[in-house]
Amino acid sequence: SSCSTFCKDPYLNIQGEYVCCDKNPGTCPERDECPPLAQEDVRQGIRFCHYDPECHPNEKCCFDICIKQKVCKLADP
């Protein structure tokens, strides 16, 4: 696949190592409150990320205020 924007690899953190950080279409959904987490396995379905290409094409890599990390979320149009 083609890539037009490259960023430092956040996993390797080695000078000269880059990954694709193109932006997927759409915007990050906003969340006003956090849902109750009943079980620890709720977090197992969460996909953590640094850049949009780590998510599905219809998702964005967004900061989640509840878990205080970037995760893949369905993009708002």
mmJSON file of the N, C-alpha and C atoms, coordinates in Angstrom:
{"data_MODEL":{"atom_site":{
"group_PDB":["ATOM","ATOM","ATOM","ATOM","ATOM","ATOM","ATOM","ATOM","ATOM","ATOM","ATOM","ATOM","ATOM","ATOM","ATOM","ATOM","ATOM","ATOM","ATOM","ATOM","ATOM","ATOM","ATOM","ATOM","ATOM","ATOM","ATOM","ATOM","ATOM","ATOM","ATOM","ATOM","ATOM","ATOM","ATOM","ATOM","ATOM","ATOM","ATOM","ATOM","ATOM","ATOM","ATOM","ATOM","ATOM","ATOM","ATOM","ATOM","ATOM","ATOM","ATOM","ATOM","ATOM","ATOM","ATOM","ATOM","ATOM","ATOM","ATOM","ATOM","ATOM","ATOM","ATOM","ATOM","ATOM","ATOM","ATOM","ATOM","ATOM","ATOM","ATOM","ATOM","ATOM","ATOM","ATOM","ATOM","ATOM","ATOM","ATOM","ATOM","ATOM","ATOM","ATOM","ATOM","ATOM","ATOM","ATOM","ATOM","ATOM","ATOM","ATOM","ATOM","ATOM","ATOM","ATOM","ATOM","ATOM","ATOM","ATOM","ATOM","ATOM","ATOM","ATOM","ATOM","ATOM","ATOM","ATOM","ATOM","ATOM","ATOM","ATOM","ATOM","ATOM","ATOM","ATOM","ATOM","ATOM","ATOM","ATOM","ATOM","ATOM","ATOM","ATOM","ATOM","ATOM","ATOM","ATOM","ATOM","ATOM","ATOM","ATOM","ATOM","ATOM","ATOM","ATOM","ATOM","ATOM","ATOM","ATOM","ATOM","ATOM","ATOM","ATOM","ATOM","ATOM","ATOM","ATOM","ATOM","ATOM","ATOM","ATOM","ATOM","ATOM","ATOM","ATOM","ATOM","ATOM","ATOM","ATOM","ATOM","ATOM","ATOM","ATOM","ATOM","ATOM","ATOM","ATOM","ATOM","ATOM","ATOM","ATOM","ATOM","ATOM","ATOM","ATOM","ATOM","ATOM","ATOM","ATOM","ATOM","ATOM","ATOM","ATOM","ATOM","ATOM","ATOM","ATOM","ATOM","ATOM","ATOM","ATOM","ATOM","ATOM","ATOM","ATOM","ATOM","ATOM","ATOM","ATOM","ATOM","ATOM","ATOM","ATOM","ATOM","ATOM","ATOM","ATOM","ATOM","ATOM","ATOM","ATOM","ATOM","ATOM","ATOM","ATOM","ATOM","ATOM","ATOM","ATOM","ATOM","ATOM","ATOM","ATOM","ATOM","ATOM","ATOM","ATOM","ATOM","ATOM","ATOM","ATOM"],
"id":[1,2,3,4,5,6,7,8,9,10,11,12,13,14,15,16,17,18,19,20,21,22,23,24,25,26,27,28,29,30,31,32,33,34,35,36,37,38,39,40,41,42,43,44,45,46,47,48,49,50,51,52,53,54,55,56,57,58,59,60,61,62,63,64,65,66,67,68,69,70,71,72,73,74,75,76,77,78,79,80,81,82,83,84,85,86,87,88,89,90,91,92,93,94,95,96,97,98,99,100,101,102,103,104,105,106,107,108,109,110,111,112,113,114,115,116,117,118,119,120,121,122,123,124,125,126,127,128,129,130,131,132,133,134,135,136,137,138,139,140,141,142,143,144,145,146,147,148,149,150,151,152,153,154,155,156,157,158,159,160,161,162,163,164,165,166,167,168,169,170,171,172,173,174,175,176,177,178,179,180,181,182,183,184,185,186,187,188,189,190,191,192,193,194,195,196,197,198,199,200,201,202,203,204,205,206,207,208,209,210,211,212,213,214,215,216,217,218,219,220,221,222,223,224,225,226,227,228,229,230,231],
"type_symbol":["N","C","C","N","C","C","N","C","C","N","C","C","N","C","C","N","C","C","N","C","C","N","C","C","N","C","C","N","C","C","N","C","C","N","C","C","N","C","C","N","C","C","N","C","C","N","C","C","N","C","C","N","C","C","N","C","C","N","C","C","N","C","C","N","C","C","N","C","C","N","C","C","N","C","C","N","C","C","N","C","C","N","C","C","N","C","C","N","C","C","N","C","C","N","C","C","N","C","C","N","C","C","N","C","C","N","C","C","N","C","C","N","C","C","N","C","C","N","C","C","N","C","C","N","C","C","N","C","C","N","C","C","N","C","C","N","C","C","N","C","C","N","C","C","N","C","C","N","C","C","N","C","C","N","C","C","N","C","C","N","C","C","N","C","C","N","C","C","N","C","C","N","C","C","N","C","C","N","C","C","N","C","C","N","C","C","N","C","C","N","C","C","N","C","C","N","C","C","N","C","C","N","C","C","N","C","C","N","C","C","N","C","C","N","C","C","N","C","C","N","C","C","N","C","C","N","C","C","N","C","C"],
"label_atom_id":["N","CA","C","N","CA","C","N","CA","C","N","CA","C","N","CA","C","N","CA","C","N","CA","C","N","CA","C","N","CA","C","N","CA","C","N","CA","C","N","CA","C","N","CA","C","N","CA","C","N","CA","C","N","CA","C","N","CA","C","N","CA","C","N","CA","C","N","CA","C","N","CA","C","N","CA","C","N","CA","C","N","CA","C","N","CA","C","N","CA","C","N","CA","C","N","CA","C","N","CA","C","N","CA","C","N","CA","C","N","CA","C","N","CA","C","N","CA","C","N","CA","C","N","CA","C","N","CA","C","N","CA","C","N","CA","C","N","CA","C","N","CA","C","N","CA","C","N","CA","C","N","CA","C","N","CA","C","N","CA","C","N","CA","C","N","CA","C","N","CA","C","N","CA","C","N","CA","C","N","CA","C","N","CA","C","N","CA","C","N","CA","C","N","CA","C","N","CA","C","N","CA","C","N","CA","C","N","CA","C","N","CA","C","N","CA","C","N","CA","C","N","CA","C","N","CA","C","N","CA","C","N","CA","C","N","CA","C","N","CA","C","N","CA","C","N","CA","C","N","CA","C","N","CA","C","N","CA","C","N","CA","C","N","CA","C","N","CA","C"],
"label_alt_id":[null,null,null,null,null,null,null,null,null,null,null,null,null,null,null,null,null,null,null,null,null,null,null,null,null,null,null,null,null,null,null,null,null,null,null,null,null,null,null,null,null,null,null,null,null,null,null,null,null,null,null,null,null,null,null,null,null,null,null,null,null,null,null,null,null,null,null,null,null,null,null,null,null,null,null,null,null,null,null,null,null,null,null,null,null,null,null,null,null,null,null,null,null,null,null,null,null,null,null,null,null,null,null,null,null,null,null,null,null,null,null,null,null,null,null,null,null,null,null,null,null,null,null,null,null,null,null,null,null,null,null,null,null,null,null,null,null,null,null,null,null,null,null,null,null,null,null,null,null,null,null,null,null,null,null,null,null,null,null,null,null,null,null,null,null,null,null,null,null,null,null,null,null,null,null,null,null,null,null,null,null,null,null,null,null,null,null,null,null,null,null,null,null,null,null,null,null,null,null,null,null,null,null,null,null,null,null,null,null,null,null,null,null,null,null,null,null,null,null,null,null,null,null,null,null,null,null,null,null,null,null],
"label_comp_id":["SER","SER","SER","SER","SER","SER","CYS","CYS","CYS","SER","SER","SER","THR","THR","THR","PHE","PHE","PHE","CYS","CYS","CYS","LYS","LYS","LYS","ASP","ASP","ASP","PRO","PRO","PRO","TYR","TYR","TYR","LEU","LEU","LEU","ASN","ASN","ASN","ILE","ILE","ILE","GLN","GLN","GLN","GLY","GLY","GLY","GLU","GLU","GLU","TYR","TYR","TYR","VAL","VAL","VAL","CYS","CYS","CYS","CYS","CYS","CYS","ASP","ASP","ASP","LYS","LYS","LYS","ASN","ASN","ASN","PRO","PRO","PRO","GLY","GLY","GLY","THR","THR","THR","CYS","CYS","CYS","PRO","PRO","PRO","GLU","GLU","GLU","ARG","ARG","ARG","ASP","ASP","ASP","GLU","GLU","GLU","CYS","CYS","CYS","PRO","PRO","PRO","PRO","PRO","PRO","LEU","LEU","LEU","ALA","ALA","ALA","GLN","GLN","GLN","GLU","GLU","GLU","ASP","ASP","ASP","VAL","VAL","VAL","ARG","ARG","ARG","GLN","GLN","GLN","GLY","GLY","GLY","ILE","ILE","ILE","ARG","ARG","ARG","PHE","PHE","PHE","CYS","CYS","CYS","HIS","HIS","HIS","TYR","TYR","TYR","ASP","ASP","ASP","PRO","PRO","PRO","GLU","GLU","GLU","CYS","CYS","CYS","HIS","HIS","HIS","PRO","PRO","PRO","ASN","ASN","ASN","GLU","GLU","GLU","LYS","LYS","LYS","CYS","CYS","CYS","CYS","CYS","CYS","PHE","PHE","PHE","ASP","ASP","ASP","ILE","ILE","ILE","CYS","CYS","CYS","ILE","ILE","ILE","LYS","LYS","LYS","GLN","GLN","GLN","LYS","LYS","LYS","VAL","VAL","VAL","CYS","CYS","CYS","LYS","LYS","LYS","LEU","LEU","LEU","ALA","ALA","ALA","ASP","ASP","ASP","PRO","PRO","PRO"],
"label_asym_id":["A","A","A","A","A","A","A","A","A","A","A","A","A","A","A","A","A","A","A","A","A","A","A","A","A","A","A","A","A","A","A","A","A","A","A","A","A","A","A","A","A","A","A","A","A","A","A","A","A","A","A","A","A","A","A","A","A","A","A","A","A","A","A","A","A","A","A","A","A","A","A","A","A","A","A","A","A","A","A","A","A","A","A","A","A","A","A","A","A","A","A","A","A","A","A","A","A","A","A","A","A","A","A","A","A","A","A","A","A","A","A","A","A","A","A","A","A","A","A","A","A","A","A","A","A","A","A","A","A","A","A","A","A","A","A","A","A","A","A","A","A","A","A","A","A","A","A","A","A","A","A","A","A","A","A","A","A","A","A","A","A","A","A","A","A","A","A","A","A","A","A","A","A","A","A","A","A","A","A","A","A","A","A","A","A","A","A","A","A","A","A","A","A","A","A","A","A","A","A","A","A","A","A","A","A","A","A","A","A","A","A","A","A","A","A","A","A","A","A","A","A","A","A","A","A","A","A","A","A","A","A"],
"label_entity_id":["1","1","1","1","1","1","1","1","1","1","1","1","1","1","1","1","1","1","1","1","1","1","1","1","1","1","1","1","1","1","1","1","1","1","1","1","1","1","1","1","1","1","1","1","1","1","1","1","1","1","1","1","1","1","1","1","1","1","1","1","1","1","1","1","1","1","1","1","1","1","1","1","1","1","1","1","1","1","1","1","1","1","1","1","1","1","1","1","1","1","1","1","1","1","1","1","1","1","1","1","1","1","1","1","1","1","1","1","1","1","1","1","1","1","1","1","1","1","1","1","1","1","1","1","1","1","1","1","1","1","1","1","1","1","1","1","1","1","1","1","1","1","1","1","1","1","1","1","1","1","1","1","1","1","1","1","1","1","1","1","1","1","1","1","1","1","1","1","1","1","1","1","1","1","1","1","1","1","1","1","1","1","1","1","1","1","1","1","1","1","1","1","1","1","1","1","1","1","1","1","1","1","1","1","1","1","1","1","1","1","1","1","1","1","1","1","1","1","1","1","1","1","1","1","1","1","1","1","1","1","1"],
"label_seq_id":[1,1,1,2,2,2,3,3,3,4,4,4,5,5,5,6,6,6,7,7,7,8,8,8,9,9,9,10,10,10,11,11,11,12,12,12,13,13,13,14,14,14,15,15,15,16,16,16,17,17,17,18,18,18,19,19,19,20,20,20,21,21,21,22,22,22,23,23,23,24,24,24,25,25,25,26,26,26,27,27,27,28,28,28,29,29,29,30,30,30,31,31,31,32,32,32,33,33,33,34,34,34,35,35,35,36,36,36,37,37,37,38,38,38,39,39,39,40,40,40,41,41,41,42,42,42,43,43,43,44,44,44,45,45,45,46,46,46,47,47,47,48,48,48,49,49,49,50,50,50,51,51,51,52,52,52,53,53,53,54,54,54,55,55,55,56,56,56,57,57,57,58,58,58,59,59,59,60,60,60,61,61,61,62,62,62,63,63,63,64,64,64,65,65,65,66,66,66,67,67,67,68,68,68,69,69,69,70,70,70,71,71,71,72,72,72,73,73,73,74,74,74,75,75,75,76,76,76,77,77,77],
"pdbx_PDB_ins_code":[null,null,null,null,null,null,null,null,null,null,null,null,null,null,null,null,null,null,null,null,null,null,null,null,null,null,null,null,null,null,null,null,null,null,null,null,null,null,null,null,null,null,null,null,null,null,null,null,null,null,null,null,null,null,null,null,null,null,null,null,null,null,null,null,null,null,null,null,null,null,null,null,null,null,null,null,null,null,null,null,null,null,null,null,null,null,null,null,null,null,null,null,null,null,null,null,null,null,null,null,null,null,null,null,null,null,null,null,null,null,null,null,null,null,null,null,null,null,null,null,null,null,null,null,null,null,null,null,null,null,null,null,null,null,null,null,null,null,null,null,null,null,null,null,null,null,null,null,null,null,null,null,null,null,null,null,null,null,null,null,null,null,null,null,null,null,null,null,null,null,null,null,null,null,null,null,null,null,null,null,null,null,null,null,null,null,null,null,null,null,null,null,null,null,null,null,null,null,null,null,null,null,null,null,null,null,null,null,null,null,null,null,null,null,null,null,null,null,null,null,null,null,null,null,null,null,null,null,null,null,null],
"Cartn_x":[0.838,0.0,0.887,0.331,1.111,0.929,1.921,1.904,2.509,1.914,2.455,3.066,2.762,3.296,3.943,5.174,5.897,6.267,6.201,6.55,7.499,8.195,9.081,8.299,8.916,8.267,8.163,6.936,6.787,7.115,7.195,7.467,8.968,9.678,11.12,11.907,11.433,12.102,13.589,13.879,15.253,15.369,16.426,16.616,16.668,15.919,15.894,14.802,14.059,12.952,11.64,10.885,9.648,8.491,7.273,6.048,5.101,4.132,3.133,2.216,2.003,1.09,0.078,-0.291,-1.362,-2.623,-3.484,-4.734,-5.868,-6.652,-7.862,-8.927,-9.9,-10.943,-11.836,-12.459,-13.364,-12.696,-13.418,-12.907,-13.119,-12.402,-12.552,-13.879,-14.623,-15.857,-15.523,-16.374,-16.154,-16.991,-16.437,-17.114,-17.163,-18.355,-18.53,-18.393,-18.705,-18.616,-18.124,-17.63,-17.083,-18.121,-18.287,-19.208,-18.591,-19.422,-18.87,-18.21,-17.049,-16.355,-16.655,-17.509,-17.939,-16.879,-16.11,-15.135,-13.84,-12.763,-11.458,-11.416,-12.156,-12.074,-12.726,-13.39,-13.899,-12.724,-11.603,-10.414,-9.766,-10.063,-9.433,-9.851,-11.027,-11.488,-10.953,-10.252,-9.717,-8.424,-8.304,-7.064,-6.331,-5.198,-4.391,-3.633,-3.303,-2.657,-1.842,-1.045,-0.34,-0.797,-1.118,-1.48,-2.671,-3.411,-4.592,-4.332,-3.213,-3.026,-3.004,-2.864,-2.915,-4.353,-5.311,-6.74,-7.331,-8.593,-9.303,-9.525,-9.732,-9.913,-11.077,-12.098,-13.242,-13.079,-11.871,-11.594,-10.507,-10.433,-9.394,-8.675,-7.419,-6.656,-6.875,-7.675,-8.14,-7.749,-7.506,-7.249,-8.572,-8.598,-9.795,-9.642,-10.568,-10.463,-10.667,-11.326,-11.623,-10.424,-9.716,-8.559,-7.239,-7.328,-6.17,-5.071,-5.503,-4.575,-5.241,-4.445,-5.003,-5.474,-6.705,-7.314,-8.011,-8.275,-9.021,-10.495,-11.125,-12.563,-13.194,-14.47,-15.184,-15.185,-14.827,-14.726,-16.092,-16.256,-17.433,-17.185,-18.228,-18.028,-17.536],
"Cartn_y":[-1.182,0.0,1.252,2.339,3.575,4.391,5.166,6.006,7.355,8.433,9.749,10.451,9.976,10.6,9.539,9.797,8.863,9.54,8.774,9.257,8.264,8.715,7.812,6.621,5.452,4.239,4.318,4.407,4.56,3.297,2.153,0.896,0.631,0.877,0.619,1.78,3.016,4.216,4.217,3.827,3.792,4.854,5.645,6.676,6.045,6.605,6.097,5.079,4.656,3.712,4.485,4.333,5.085,4.164,4.63,3.909,4.887,4.332,5.158,5.782,7.082,7.744,8.606,8.163,8.839,8.855,9.819,9.916,9.222,8.413,7.813,8.911,8.78,9.8,9.846,11.001,11.18,11.879,11.939,12.572,11.64,11.92,11.131,11.469,10.443,10.718,11.307,12.195,12.795,12.066,11.943,11.243,12.185,12.363,13.264,12.568,11.272,10.536,9.132,8.501,7.152,6.115,5.071,4.007,3.186,2.574,1.736,0.491,0.16,-1.06,-2.149,-3.076,-4.123,-5.203,-5.469,-6.552,-6.119,-6.723,-6.415,-6.84,-7.932,-8.384,-7.414,-6.375,-5.348,-4.711,-4.555,-3.946,-4.857,-6.139,-7.049,-6.756,-6.185,-5.867,-4.544,-3.806,-2.499,-2.693,-1.973,-1.999,-0.678,-0.742,0.442,0.795,2.071,2.511,3.779,4.127,5.404,6.245,5.561,6.245,5.546,6.277,5.739,4.446,4.289,3.05,1.772,1.891,0.717,0.266,1.081,0.789,0.378,-0.068,-0.372,0.925,0.846,2.054,2.948,2.393,3.19,3.665,3.532,3.924,4.992,5.673,6.651,6.226,6.616,6.403,7.637,7.488,8.625,8.469,9.59,9.566,9.315,8.333,8.012,8.587,9.481,10.145,9.188,8.057,7.12,6.252,5.765,4.916,5.658,6.921,7.816,7.262,6.657,6.163,6.293,6.193,6.221,4.832,4.766,3.502,3.697,2.583,2.621,2.785,3.788,4.04,4.241,3.871,4.152,5.64,6.039,7.461,8.074,9.319,10.105,10.688,10.82,11.375,12.807],
"Cartn_z":[0.0,0.0,0.0,-0.456,-0.526,0.75,1.049,2.236,1.856,2.35,2.03,3.239,4.455,5.663,6.549,6.952,7.814,9.122,10.221,11.556,12.206,13.231,13.97,14.481,14.441,14.937,16.461,17.015,18.466,19.25,18.562,19.258,19.351,18.267,18.268,18.853,18.589,19.078,18.722,17.467,16.966,15.878,15.93,14.919,13.531,12.594,11.231,10.958,11.977,11.794,11.765,10.674,10.496,10.151,10.436,10.099,9.402,8.697,8.038,9.091,8.972,9.916,9.16,7.939,7.202,8.056,7.822,8.585,7.833,8.555,8.0,7.913,6.996,6.887,8.125,8.336,9.464,10.624,11.73,12.947,14.139,15.196,16.416,17.089,17.542,18.289,19.657,20.121,21.443,22.481,23.662,24.757,25.952,26.504,27.646,28.99,29.015,30.276,30.002,31.025,30.898,31.313,30.503,30.903,32.032,32.866,33.947,33.362,33.873,33.438,34.46,34.075,34.997,35.18,34.102,34.159,33.503,33.926,33.334,31.873,31.479,30.095,29.118,29.586,28.681,27.939,28.627,28.012,26.98,26.979,26.024,24.594,24.383,23.042,22.531,23.36,22.984,22.204,21.076,20.299,20.512,21.178,21.421,20.149,19.972,18.74,18.99,17.988,17.969,16.775,15.654,14.408,13.76,12.922,12.247,11.465,10.738,9.969,10.809,12.119,12.986,13.226,12.8,12.972,11.626,11.641,10.405,9.63,8.305,7.494,7.933,8.592,9.042,10.495,11.031,12.414,12.461,13.602,13.88,15.156,15.268,16.495,17.357,18.421,19.217,20.682,21.328,22.766,23.48,24.361,25.126,26.531,26.909,28.212,29.379,29.127,30.214,30.574,29.567,29.863,29.696,29.242,29.139,28.241,27.116,26.096,24.742,23.68,22.328,21.934,21.404,20.999,19.658,18.957,17.696,18.003,17.349,17.529,16.16,16.018,14.785,14.539,13.314,12.984,12.783,13.21,12.869,11.469,10.669,9.317,9.326],
"occupancy":[1.0,1.0,1.0,1.0,1.0,1.0,1.0,1.0,1.0,1.0,1.0,1.0,1.0,1.0,1.0,1.0,1.0,1.0,1.0,1.0,1.0,1.0,1.0,1.0,1.0,1.0,1.0,1.0,1.0,1.0,1.0,1.0,1.0,1.0,1.0,1.0,1.0,1.0,1.0,1.0,1.0,1.0,1.0,1.0,1.0,1.0,1.0,1.0,1.0,1.0,1.0,1.0,1.0,1.0,1.0,1.0,1.0,1.0,1.0,1.0,1.0,1.0,1.0,1.0,1.0,1.0,1.0,1.0,1.0,1.0,1.0,1.0,1.0,1.0,1.0,1.0,1.0,1.0,1.0,1.0,1.0,1.0,1.0,1.0,1.0,1.0,1.0,1.0,1.0,1.0,1.0,1.0,1.0,1.0,1.0,1.0,1.0,1.0,1.0,1.0,1.0,1.0,1.0,1.0,1.0,1.0,1.0,1.0,1.0,1.0,1.0,1.0,1.0,1.0,1.0,1.0,1.0,1.0,1.0,1.0,1.0,1.0,1.0,1.0,1.0,1.0,1.0,1.0,1.0,1.0,1.0,1.0,1.0,1.0,1.0,1.0,1.0,1.0,1.0,1.0,1.0,1.0,1.0,1.0,1.0,1.0,1.0,1.0,1.0,1.0,1.0,1.0,1.0,1.0,1.0,1.0,1.0,1.0,1.0,1.0,1.0,1.0,1.0,1.0,1.0,1.0,1.0,1.0,1.0,1.0,1.0,1.0,1.0,1.0,1.0,1.0,1.0,1.0,1.0,1.0,1.0,1.0,1.0,1.0,1.0,1.0,1.0,1.0,1.0,1.0,1.0,1.0,1.0,1.0,1.0,1.0,1.0,1.0,1.0,1.0,1.0,1.0,1.0,1.0,1.0,1.0,1.0,1.0,1.0,1.0,1.0,1.0,1.0,1.0,1.0,1.0,1.0,1.0,1.0,1.0,1.0,1.0,1.0,1.0,1.0,1.0,1.0,1.0,1.0,1.0,1.0],
"B_iso_or_equiv":[0.0,0.0,0.0,0.0,0.0,0.0,0.0,0.0,0.0,0.0,0.0,0.0,0.0,0.0,0.0,0.0,0.0,0.0,0.0,0.0,0.0,0.0,0.0,0.0,0.0,0.0,0.0,0.0,0.0,0.0,0.0,0.0,0.0,0.0,0.0,0.0,0.0,0.0,0.0,0.0,0.0,0.0,0.0,0.0,0.0,0.0,0.0,0.0,0.0,0.0,0.0,0.0,0.0,0.0,0.0,0.0,0.0,0.0,0.0,0.0,0.0,0.0,0.0,0.0,0.0,0.0,0.0,0.0,0.0,0.0,0.0,0.0,0.0,0.0,0.0,0.0,0.0,0.0,0.0,0.0,0.0,0.0,0.0,0.0,0.0,0.0,0.0,0.0,0.0,0.0,0.0,0.0,0.0,0.0,0.0,0.0,0.0,0.0,0.0,0.0,0.0,0.0,0.0,0.0,0.0,0.0,0.0,0.0,0.0,0.0,0.0,0.0,0.0,0.0,0.0,0.0,0.0,0.0,0.0,0.0,0.0,0.0,0.0,0.0,0.0,0.0,0.0,0.0,0.0,0.0,0.0,0.0,0.0,0.0,0.0,0.0,0.0,0.0,0.0,0.0,0.0,0.0,0.0,0.0,0.0,0.0,0.0,0.0,0.0,0.0,0.0,0.0,0.0,0.0,0.0,0.0,0.0,0.0,0.0,0.0,0.0,0.0,0.0,0.0,0.0,0.0,0.0,0.0,0.0,0.0,0.0,0.0,0.0,0.0,0.0,0.0,0.0,0.0,0.0,0.0,0.0,0.0,0.0,0.0,0.0,0.0,0.0,0.0,0.0,0.0,0.0,0.0,0.0,0.0,0.0,0.0,0.0,0.0,0.0,0.0,0.0,0.0,0.0,0.0,0.0,0.0,0.0,0.0,0.0,0.0,0.0,0.0,0.0,0.0,0.0,0.0,0.0,0.0,0.0,0.0,0.0,0.0,0.0,0.0,0.0,0.0,0.0,0.0,0.0,0.0,0.0],
"pdbx_formal_charge":[null,null,null,null,null,null,null,null,null,null,null,null,null,null,null,null,null,null,null,null,null,null,null,null,null,null,null,null,null,null,null,null,null,null,null,null,null,null,null,null,null,null,null,null,null,null,null,null,null,null,null,null,null,null,null,null,null,null,null,null,null,null,null,null,null,null,null,null,null,null,null,null,null,null,null,null,null,null,null,null,null,null,null,null,null,null,null,null,null,null,null,null,null,null,null,null,null,null,null,null,null,null,null,null,null,null,null,null,null,null,null,null,null,null,null,null,null,null,null,null,null,null,null,null,null,null,null,null,null,null,null,null,null,null,null,null,null,null,null,null,null,null,null,null,null,null,null,null,null,null,null,null,null,null,null,null,null,null,null,null,null,null,null,null,null,null,null,null,null,null,null,null,null,null,null,null,null,null,null,null,null,null,null,null,null,null,null,null,null,null,null,null,null,null,null,null,null,null,null,null,null,null,null,null,null,null,null,null,null,null,null,null,null,null,null,null,null,null,null,null,null,null,null,null,null,null,null,null,null,null,null],
"auth_seq_id":[1,1,1,2,2,2,3,3,3,4,4,4,5,5,5,6,6,6,7,7,7,8,8,8,9,9,9,10,10,10,11,11,11,12,12,12,13,13,13,14,14,14,15,15,15,16,16,16,17,17,17,18,18,18,19,19,19,20,20,20,21,21,21,22,22,22,23,23,23,24,24,24,25,25,25,26,26,26,27,27,27,28,28,28,29,29,29,30,30,30,31,31,31,32,32,32,33,33,33,34,34,34,35,35,35,36,36,36,37,37,37,38,38,38,39,39,39,40,40,40,41,41,41,42,42,42,43,43,43,44,44,44,45,45,45,46,46,46,47,47,47,48,48,48,49,49,49,50,50,50,51,51,51,52,52,52,53,53,53,54,54,54,55,55,55,56,56,56,57,57,57,58,58,58,59,59,59,60,60,60,61,61,61,62,62,62,63,63,63,64,64,64,65,65,65,66,66,66,67,67,67,68,68,68,69,69,69,70,70,70,71,71,71,72,72,72,73,73,73,74,74,74,75,75,75,76,76,76,77,77,77],
"auth_comp_id":["SER","SER","SER","SER","SER","SER","CYS","CYS","CYS","SER","SER","SER","THR","THR","THR","PHE","PHE","PHE","CYS","CYS","CYS","LYS","LYS","LYS","ASP","ASP","ASP","PRO","PRO","PRO","TYR","TYR","TYR","LEU","LEU","LEU","ASN","ASN","ASN","ILE","ILE","ILE","GLN","GLN","GLN","GLY","GLY","GLY","GLU","GLU","GLU","TYR","TYR","TYR","VAL","VAL","VAL","CYS","CYS","CYS","CYS","CYS","CYS","ASP","ASP","ASP","LYS","LYS","LYS","ASN","ASN","ASN","PRO","PRO","PRO","GLY","GLY","GLY","THR","THR","THR","CYS","CYS","CYS","PRO","PRO","PRO","GLU","GLU","GLU","ARG","ARG","ARG","ASP","ASP","ASP","GLU","GLU","GLU","CYS","CYS","CYS","PRO","PRO","PRO","PRO","PRO","PRO","LEU","LEU","LEU","ALA","ALA","ALA","GLN","GLN","GLN","GLU","GLU","GLU","ASP","ASP","ASP","VAL","VAL","VAL","ARG","ARG","ARG","GLN","GLN","GLN","GLY","GLY","GLY","ILE","ILE","ILE","ARG","ARG","ARG","PHE","PHE","PHE","CYS","CYS","CYS","HIS","HIS","HIS","TYR","TYR","TYR","ASP","ASP","ASP","PRO","PRO","PRO","GLU","GLU","GLU","CYS","CYS","CYS","HIS","HIS","HIS","PRO","PRO","PRO","ASN","ASN","ASN","GLU","GLU","GLU","LYS","LYS","LYS","CYS","CYS","CYS","CYS","CYS","CYS","PHE","PHE","PHE","ASP","ASP","ASP","ILE","ILE","ILE","CYS","CYS","CYS","ILE","ILE","ILE","LYS","LYS","LYS","GLN","GLN","GLN","LYS","LYS","LYS","VAL","VAL","VAL","CYS","CYS","CYS","LYS","LYS","LYS","LEU","LEU","LEU","ALA","ALA","ALA","ASP","ASP","ASP","PRO","PRO","PRO"],
"auth_asym_id":["A","A","A","A","A","A","A","A","A","A","A","A","A","A","A","A","A","A","A","A","A","A","A","A","A","A","A","A","A","A","A","A","A","A","A","A","A","A","A","A","A","A","A","A","A","A","A","A","A","A","A","A","A","A","A","A","A","A","A","A","A","A","A","A","A","A","A","A","A","A","A","A","A","A","A","A","A","A","A","A","A","A","A","A","A","A","A","A","A","A","A","A","A","A","A","A","A","A","A","A","A","A","A","A","A","A","A","A","A","A","A","A","A","A","A","A","A","A","A","A","A","A","A","A","A","A","A","A","A","A","A","A","A","A","A","A","A","A","A","A","A","A","A","A","A","A","A","A","A","A","A","A","A","A","A","A","A","A","A","A","A","A","A","A","A","A","A","A","A","A","A","A","A","A","A","A","A","A","A","A","A","A","A","A","A","A","A","A","A","A","A","A","A","A","A","A","A","A","A","A","A","A","A","A","A","A","A","A","A","A","A","A","A","A","A","A","A","A","A","A","A","A","A","A","A","A","A","A","A","A","A"],
"auth_atom_id":["N","CA","C","N","CA","C","N","CA","C","N","CA","C","N","CA","C","N","CA","C","N","CA","C","N","CA","C","N","CA","C","N","CA","C","N","CA","C","N","CA","C","N","CA","C","N","CA","C","N","CA","C","N","CA","C","N","CA","C","N","CA","C","N","CA","C","N","CA","C","N","CA","C","N","CA","C","N","CA","C","N","CA","C","N","CA","C","N","CA","C","N","CA","C","N","CA","C","N","CA","C","N","CA","C","N","CA","C","N","CA","C","N","CA","C","N","CA","C","N","CA","C","N","CA","C","N","CA","C","N","CA","C","N","CA","C","N","CA","C","N","CA","C","N","CA","C","N","CA","C","N","CA","C","N","CA","C","N","CA","C","N","CA","C","N","CA","C","N","CA","C","N","CA","C","N","CA","C","N","CA","C","N","CA","C","N","CA","C","N","CA","C","N","CA","C","N","CA","C","N","CA","C","N","CA","C","N","CA","C","N","CA","C","N","CA","C","N","CA","C","N","CA","C","N","CA","C","N","CA","C","N","CA","C","N","CA","C","N","CA","C","N","CA","C","N","CA","C","N","CA","C","N","CA","C","N","CA","C","N","CA","C","N","CA","C","N","CA","C"],
"pdbx_PDB_model_num":[1,1,1,1,1,1,1,1,1,1,1,1,1,1,1,1,1,1,1,1,1,1,1,1,1,1,1,1,1,1,1,1,1,1,1,1,1,1,1,1,1,1,1,1,1,1,1,1,1,1,1,1,1,1,1,1,1,1,1,1,1,1,1,1,1,1,1,1,1,1,1,1,1,1,1,1,1,1,1,1,1,1,1,1,1,1,1,1,1,1,1,1,1,1,1,1,1,1,1,1,1,1,1,1,1,1,1,1,1,1,1,1,1,1,1,1,1,1,1,1,1,1,1,1,1,1,1,1,1,1,1,1,1,1,1,1,1,1,1,1,1,1,1,1,1,1,1,1,1,1,1,1,1,1,1,1,1,1,1,1,1,1,1,1,1,1,1,1,1,1,1,1,1,1,1,1,1,1,1,1,1,1,1,1,1,1,1,1,1,1,1,1,1,1,1,1,1,1,1,1,1,1,1,1,1,1,1,1,1,1,1,1,1,1,1,1,1,1,1,1,1,1,1,1,1,1,1,1,1,1,1]
}}}
